[in-house]
Amino acid sequence: MNIMSVKGLGRHVRNASLAVAFLGLGVSAAAAGDNPYNLIDPSTISVGTMGDSKPYAFVDANGQFSGFDLEFFLNVVSRMGFDKDHVTFTGQDFSALMPSVANGRFDVAVAAIGTTEARKKNVDFSDGYLAGYLTVITPDASLATPEALKGKRLGVVQGTLQEIYAEKNFKTADIVKFPDNNSAISGLNNGTIDAHFLDYEAAKQYGDTYPKLKLAINIPSFDAPAGFVVRKGNDAFREALNKNLHAAMEDGTWKSLYQKWFPGSPMPDQYLPKK
C-alpha cells in the first residue's frame, strides 16, 4: 500500500467517523423527540408518594394506591396520553419525596406537598391544585366574620400557620397562644378563650366531638398550596402538568373529585370552573 492509499484510507476513516457522529446526533435527536417530558422512562411516569396520608395519598384495603391527589394526578396525565397502566406509584416517607425527585429517582412527587420558597430552591412545583382551610371554631354564633373577632380572645397554637395568619389579619383580636389544639379546645370549653383558630380538618373533628362548638369562619389558605413536584428545570413536564390540571379544574373534574374525597368541606372558588 502506498502513502497516498494510506492517506486516502485515513480520509475514509475520518469521513466514516463523521458519519457515525452525525448518525449518533440523529439518534439522540430522535430519542429526545420521543421523550418530550424528559421522563426517566419515556413510556411511563414514575411517581413518588405516600402510603399513609389519607385522604390525600394512601394504600387502600386492596393494596392499591388511592386518594384525592393520586386520582387527580391520574386524570391530569391521562390528558397527556398516559393511562393508569403507564403510571407507577412508589410509597416513601414524606421527607424522602422531594430529594428523590431532585436526584432523579422519580419523575414527580404527589402527596399534597405544599409549595414554599424554601422547597423551590431544590425542586420545581406545578401550579397549586389544593389549598387547606383555616377555621375559627367557637360556641358563639355571632362570631361569623373576621370583623366580629374584634376584642375577642382568639386561641392559636404557637408556631403554626394559624398564628402567623392571625397576627397579620386579626389585629383587633386578643391572641392567646397555646402549645397544642387540645389545650386550646379545653380553654374554649371552659371559657378561657372565645374562639380558637386551627386547620379545617382538625376543627371538623373537634366539632364532631363537642357539638356545641361550631365552625364559624373558614378561610382558604393559598400561602402554600399543594402542587406536583418535578425535577428542577424540567419545564416541559411542569408546563404540561399545569395546562392539564387547569383543564381538569375548568371541566369540573377537580370539583367532582374534591366532593368525593372531602364531602361537606368548603371549596375555594379559584379551583372551580369559570364558565
Backbone torsions as a table, in degrees:
resi	resn	phi	psi	omega
1	MET	NA	130.3	179.7
2	ASN	-86.3	175.2	-176.6
3	ILE	-62.7	-40.8	-179.9
4	MET	-60.5	-38.2	179.7
5	SER	-64.6	-39.6	178.4
6	VAL	-64.4	-42.5	178.6
7	LYS	-63.6	-41.0	178.0
8	GLY	-61.8	-40.8	177.4
9	LEU	-61.3	-40.4	178.9
10	GLY	-60.6	-40.7	178.9
11	ARG	-63.6	-42.3	179.1
12	HIS	-62.1	-39.9	179.3
13	VAL	-65.0	-43.3	179.6
14	ARG	-63.8	-43.2	179.3
15	ASN	-63.6	-40.1	178.1
16	ALA	-64.1	-40.1	179.4
17	SER	-63.2	-41.7	178.1
18	LEU	-63.8	-39.4	178.9
19	ALA	-62.4	-42.9	177.5
20	VAL	-62.5	-40.9	-180.0
21	ALA	-61.6	-46.2	179.2
22	PHE	-65.0	-37.4	176.6
23	LEU	-61.3	-41.0	178.1
24	GLY	-60.9	-41.4	178.1
25	LEU	-63.5	-37.9	179.0
26	GLY	-63.9	-42.0	177.8
27	VAL	-62.2	-42.9	179.9
28	SER	-63.1	-42.3	179.8
29	ALA	-63.1	-40.8	178.7
30	ALA	-64.4	-40.9	179.7
31	ALA	-62.9	-41.8	179.5
32	ALA	-62.6	-38.9	179.0
33	GLY	-66.4	-29.2	179.3
34	ASP	-82.8	-4.6	-177.9
35	ASN	-134.8	65.4	-173.1
36	PRO	-65.5	-20.3	-178.2
37	TYR	-102.6	8.5	176.7
38	ASN	55.2	47.8	-179.1
39	LEU	-84.0	159.0	176.2
40	ILE	-60.3	-45.9	172.7
41	ASP	-121.7	116.1	-174.4
42	PRO	-55.1	-24.5	-175.2
43	SER	-92.3	-9.3	-172.1
44	THR	-140.5	138.5	174.7
45	ILE	-95.5	122.2	-180.0
46	SER	-94.6	120.9	-173.0
47	VAL	-117.6	126.4	169.5
48	GLY	-92.4	134.4	-177.1
49	THR	-150.5	-164.5	179.6
50	MET	-121.5	152.9	179.9
51	GLY	-105.1	1.7	-173.5
52	ASP	-140.9	34.6	-177.7
53	SER	-120.4	60.0	-179.9
54	LYS	-70.3	138.0	6.0
55	PRO	-95.7	15.3	-174.9
56	TYR	-81.4	-54.2	-179.0
57	ALA	-153.2	121.2	-175.8
58	PHE	-161.9	166.5	174.7
59	VAL	-97.1	124.8	-175.8
60	ASP	-83.6	-176.4	-175.6
61	ALA	-63.7	-20.1	179.0
62	ASN	-93.1	6.3	179.8
63	GLY	78.9	14.2	-179.7
64	GLN	-102.1	144.7	175.3
65	PHE	-71.5	136.0	-175.4
66	SER	-148.2	-178.9	177.8
67	GLY	120.5	163.8	-177.5
68	PHE	-57.3	-51.9	-175.3
69	ASP	-60.2	-42.7	-176.3
70	LEU	-72.1	-39.2	178.6
71	GLU	-67.6	-39.0	177.1
72	PHE	-65.5	-42.7	179.2
73	PHE	-61.1	-43.8	179.3
74	LEU	-60.3	-38.4	177.5
75	ASN	-66.4	-42.2	-179.5
76	VAL	-61.2	-49.2	-175.5
77	VAL	-75.7	-19.8	174.6
78	SER	-63.5	-29.4	177.6
79	ARG	-73.5	-14.3	177.7
80	MET	-99.1	2.7	176.7
81	GLY	98.7	11.1	-179.9
82	PHE	-110.5	111.0	175.0
83	ASP	-81.0	174.1	-172.9
84	LYS	-63.8	-22.8	178.2
85	ASP	-74.7	-9.2	179.1
86	HIS	-116.5	27.6	173.1
87	VAL	-131.4	123.5	179.6
88	THR	-112.3	134.2	178.1
89	PHE	-108.4	137.5	176.2
90	THR	-130.9	125.3	-179.8
91	GLY	-80.2	140.1	177.3
92	GLN	-145.6	166.3	169.2
93	ASP	-65.6	148.6	-177.5
94	PHE	-56.7	-41.0	-176.0
95	SER	-62.9	-20.4	-177.9
96	ALA	-93.1	-11.6	-171.8
97	LEU	-64.1	-54.6	-176.4
98	MET	-67.5	-40.8	173.8
99	PRO	-60.4	-34.3	-179.8
100	SER	-68.7	-32.0	173.8
101	VAL	-72.6	-43.6	-177.9
102	ALA	-61.1	-36.2	-177.3
103	ASN	-94.2	6.3	172.3
104	GLY	88.4	12.0	176.4
105	ARG	-73.9	-38.1	178.3
106	PHE	-122.3	154.4	173.6
107	ASP	-76.6	-31.1	-172.7
108	VAL	-157.4	152.1	172.2
109	ALA	-117.0	135.5	-176.2
110	VAL	-136.0	109.1	-179.2
111	ALA	-170.8	48.7	-178.5
112	ALA	51.2	49.2	-175.1
113	ILE	-89.0	116.2	-177.7
114	GLY	-68.8	139.2	-179.7
115	THR	-84.8	120.8	176.6
116	THR	-133.6	158.0	179.2
117	GLU	-63.7	-35.7	-180.0
118	ALA	-64.5	-43.1	179.8
119	ARG	-68.3	-32.9	-178.1
120	LYS	-70.3	-6.8	174.8
121	LYS	-72.5	-23.2	-174.8
122	ASN	-115.8	-24.0	179.9
123	VAL	-141.2	166.9	175.2
124	ASP	-106.4	156.6	-179.5
125	PHE	-122.3	147.0	167.9
126	SER	-71.2	176.9	170.4
127	ASP	-62.8	158.2	-178.6
128	GLY	-69.3	145.5	177.9
129	TYR	-131.8	-0.4	-179.3
130	LEU	-155.5	126.7	178.2
131	ALA	-127.1	133.3	177.6
132	GLY	-76.4	168.5	177.7
133	TYR	-113.1	144.2	172.7
134	LEU	-103.2	134.3	-168.8
135	THR	-129.4	139.0	170.8
136	VAL	-97.5	119.7	177.6
137	ILE	-109.9	137.1	-172.3
138	THR	-163.2	153.9	172.6
139	PRO	-85.3	-7.7	-174.6
140	ASP	-94.8	106.9	-176.7
141	ALA	-65.4	-16.9	-178.6
142	SER	-77.1	-13.9	-178.6
143	LEU	-88.9	64.1	-172.9
144	ALA	-102.3	-2.0	178.8
145	THR	-137.7	157.6	176.3
146	PRO	-57.3	-35.1	-179.5
147	GLU	-64.5	-29.8	-178.5
148	ALA	-71.0	-12.3	-179.8
149	LEU	-79.9	-4.4	-178.8
150	LYS	-56.6	123.5	179.1
151	GLY	77.7	-1.0	-179.5
152	LYS	-89.8	152.7	178.0
153	ARG	-86.3	111.9	-174.5
154	LEU	-111.4	119.8	179.7
155	GLY	-81.3	143.5	172.1
156	VAL	-141.7	156.0	173.3
157	VAL	-90.5	128.2	-174.9
158	GLN	-61.3	134.7	176.9
159	GLY	88.3	0.5	-177.2
160	THR	-93.8	167.3	173.4
161	LEU	-59.2	-34.0	179.7
162	GLN	-63.5	-39.1	177.6
163	GLU	-61.8	-46.7	-179.6
164	ILE	-61.7	-45.0	-178.8
165	TYR	-64.4	-44.8	-177.5
166	ALA	-63.4	-42.3	-178.7
167	GLU	-67.3	-27.2	-180.0
168	LYS	-85.0	-36.5	-169.7
169	ASN	-113.2	-20.1	179.8
170	PHE	-112.6	53.9	-172.9
171	LYS	-67.0	-20.2	180.0
172	THR	-89.7	-5.3	176.9
173	ALA	-87.4	158.0	175.9
174	ASP	-93.3	102.7	-174.8
175	ILE	-78.6	125.6	178.4
176	VAL	-117.1	124.3	-173.8
177	LYS	-98.8	138.3	-180.0
178	PHE	-124.8	158.3	178.9
179	PRO	-76.5	-23.4	-179.2
180	ASP	-159.9	169.6	-177.7
181	ASN	-66.2	-37.3	-177.8
182	ASN	-60.1	-43.4	179.9
183	SER	-69.0	-33.9	177.8
184	ALA	-67.9	-42.4	178.4
185	ILE	-65.3	-36.4	175.5
186	SER	-61.3	-43.4	177.1
187	GLY	-63.7	-36.1	178.3
188	LEU	-67.0	-41.0	-178.9
189	ASN	-70.8	-29.3	179.8
190	ASN	-97.1	5.0	174.0
191	GLY	88.5	5.2	178.6
192	THR	-65.1	-35.0	176.1
193	ILE	-127.7	163.5	-177.8
194	ASP	-93.3	-26.4	-177.8
195	ALA	-157.8	161.9	177.3
196	HIS	-131.2	141.7	-176.1
197	PHE	-112.1	118.8	-174.7
198	LEU	-152.3	-177.1	-179.9
199	ASP	-78.5	154.1	-170.7
200	TYR	-59.7	-48.5	-175.1
201	GLU	-61.5	-39.6	176.6
202	ALA	-66.8	-41.1	179.2
203	ALA	-60.3	-40.0	-179.6
204	LYS	-62.7	-39.8	178.6
205	GLN	-66.4	-42.3	177.8
206	TYR	-65.3	-35.5	177.6
207	GLY	-64.4	-35.6	176.9
208	ASP	-69.4	-36.0	-178.8
209	THR	-75.0	-38.1	-178.0
210	TYR	-122.3	89.6	-173.8
211	PRO	-56.6	-24.1	-179.7
212	LYS	-72.9	-16.3	179.3
213	LEU	-87.0	131.2	-177.0
214	LYS	-117.8	145.8	174.7
215	LEU	-82.7	97.6	-168.4
216	ALA	-88.0	-36.2	-177.5
217	ILE	-135.1	127.5	177.1
218	ASN	-120.6	122.0	-175.0
219	ILE	-121.1	121.5	178.1
220	PRO	-68.0	137.6	179.8
221	SER	-106.9	110.7	179.3
222	PHE	-106.8	14.0	178.5
223	ASP	-67.4	-32.9	-179.0
224	ALA	-144.5	64.9	-178.7
225	PRO	-65.9	151.1	177.4
226	ALA	-69.1	139.5	176.2
227	GLY	-140.2	165.0	173.5
228	PHE	-79.5	133.2	-176.8
229	VAL	-96.5	126.1	178.9
230	VAL	-126.1	163.7	179.5
231	ARG	-60.2	140.0	-177.8
232	LYS	-60.2	129.6	179.5
233	GLY	90.1	-6.1	178.5
234	ASN	-83.9	68.7	-173.5
235	ASP	-67.0	-33.6	-178.5
236	ALA	-61.7	-43.5	179.4
237	PHE	-69.0	-45.8	-179.1
238	ARG	-60.8	-44.2	-178.5
239	GLU	-67.8	-35.5	176.5
240	ALA	-66.3	-40.7	176.5
241	LEU	-61.9	-44.0	180.0
242	ASN	-59.8	-48.2	-178.5
243	LYS	-57.0	-44.3	-173.2
244	ASN	-85.0	-26.1	174.4
245	LEU	-70.6	-33.8	176.2
246	HIS	-70.0	-34.3	175.2
247	ALA	-63.5	-38.7	179.1
248	ALA	-68.6	-29.4	174.9
249	MET	-73.2	-43.4	-173.4
250	GLU	-69.2	-30.6	-179.4
251	ASP	-92.0	6.4	175.0
252	GLY	91.1	-1.6	-179.8
253	THR	-62.6	-45.7	179.7
254	TRP	-57.0	-45.7	-178.4
255	LYS	-60.8	-44.7	-179.4
256	SER	-62.4	-43.5	180.0
257	LEU	-68.2	-37.2	178.7
258	TYR	-64.1	-43.2	178.9
259	GLN	-65.1	-33.1	178.3
260	LYS	-67.4	-46.1	-172.1
261	TRP	-92.2	-22.4	-179.6
262	PHE	-129.4	61.4	-176.3
263	PRO	-59.6	129.3	178.0
264	GLY	84.9	-8.6	-179.6
265	SER	-79.8	146.4	178.5
266	PRO	-66.3	150.3	-179.3
267	MET	-117.2	131.6	177.9
268	PRO	-71.2	136.0	-178.5
269	ASP	-59.6	-28.4	-176.3
270	GLN	-60.2	-22.8	-176.4
271	TYR	-105.3	5.1	-178.3
272	LEU	-98.1	156.7	-179.2
273	PRO	-55.3	139.1	179.5
274	LYS	-90.0	-18.1	-176.8
275	LYS	-75.7	NA	NA
